Amino acid sequence: MKIDPPAPPAVLFTRPAKGGSATAAPADAASSPKEAAASGQVRLLPSVAGGSDFDAARVAAIREDIRAGRYQVNPERIADGLIDSVRDLLNGKKPS
């Protein structure tokens, strides 16, 4: 498995008005008031990077282990975690 750097943001092309030319807009630009409101709400969500769920050093270590071929996947652990999550969802508990 190869981990590449993230791709650059996509650019959307809008159809020209009659007699106009096509314009490029960033992919995150909203095309309707409803989309603009949703986009604004997403920007207000707390950042994952500021929370305790993301450890940049751990991610870098795992990335290096994958590159070096030392990373071992434990399918039993993954399956157990998925089953626990499904049980929590079926019982109405909030996933941890």
C-alpha positions in Angstrom: 0.0 0.0 0.0 1.4 3.3 -1.0 0.6 6.6 0.7 0.9 9.6 -1.5 0.6 13.3 -0.6 -2.9 14.7 -1.0 -4.0 15.8 -4.4 -4.5 19.5 -5.2 -8.0 20.8 -4.8 -10.3 20.3 -7.9 -11.5 23.2 -9.9 -15.1 23.3 -11.1 -16.0 24.8 -14.4 -19.3 26.6 -14.6 -21.4 26.9 -17.8 -21.2 30.3 -19.4 -24.2 32.5 -19.5 -25.5 33.2 -23.0 -22.6 34.8 -24.9 -20.2 34.5 -21.9 -17.2 32.4 -21.3 -16.7 29.5 -18.9 -15.2 30.4 -15.6 -13.3 28.3 -13.1 -14.3 28.2 -9.5 -12.7 26.4 -6.5 -14.4 23.1 -5.8 -15.5 24.3 -2.4 -17.4 27.3 -3.8 -21.1 26.9 -3.2 -23.5 27.3 -6.1 -26.7 28.0 -4.2 -27.7 29.8 -1.0 -28.5 26.4 0.6 -25.1 25.1 -0.2 -23.4 28.3 1.0 -25.2 27.9 4.4 -24.1 24.3 4.7 -20.6 25.2 3.6 -20.4 27.8 6.3 -21.7 25.4 8.9 -19.0 22.9 8.0 -16.3 25.5 8.5 -17.6 26.1 12.0 -17.1 22.5 13.0 -14.2 21.9 15.5 -11.0 21.0 13.9 -9.9 17.3 14.3 -6.2 18.4 14.4 -6.9 20.3 17.6 -8.6 17.3 19.3 -7.0 14.4 21.0 -8.1 11.9 18.3 -5.2 12.8 16.0 -1.6 12.1 16.8 0.7 13.4 14.0 3.8 11.6 15.4 1.8 8.3 15.4 0.6 8.8 11.9 4.2 9.6 10.7 5.5 6.4 12.5 2.8 4.2 10.9 3.5 5.8 7.5 7.2 5.0 7.8 6.4 1.4 8.9 4.2 0.9 5.9 6.9 2.3 3.6 9.5 0.0 5.2 7.2 -3.0 5.0 7.1 -3.4 8.8 3.4 -2.6 9.3 1.3 -5.6 10.3 -2.5 -5.7 9.9 -4.4 -7.6 12.6 -7.7 -8.6 10.9 -9.1 -10.1 14.1 -8.7 -6.8 15.9 -10.3 -4.9 13.0 -13.2 -7.4 12.9 -13.7 -7.2 16.7 -13.8 -3.4 16.5 -16.3 -3.4 13.7 -18.6 -5.9 15.5 -18.4 -3.7 18.7 -19.4 -0.6 16.6 -22.3 -2.4 15.0 -23.5 -3.6 18.4 -23.3 -0.1 19.8 -25.2 1.3 16.9 -27.9 -1.4 17.2 -28.3 -0.7 20.9 -28.6 3.0 20.4 -25.2 3.8 22.0 -23.0 6.6 20.6 -19.9 5.1 19.0 -16.7 5.7 21.0 
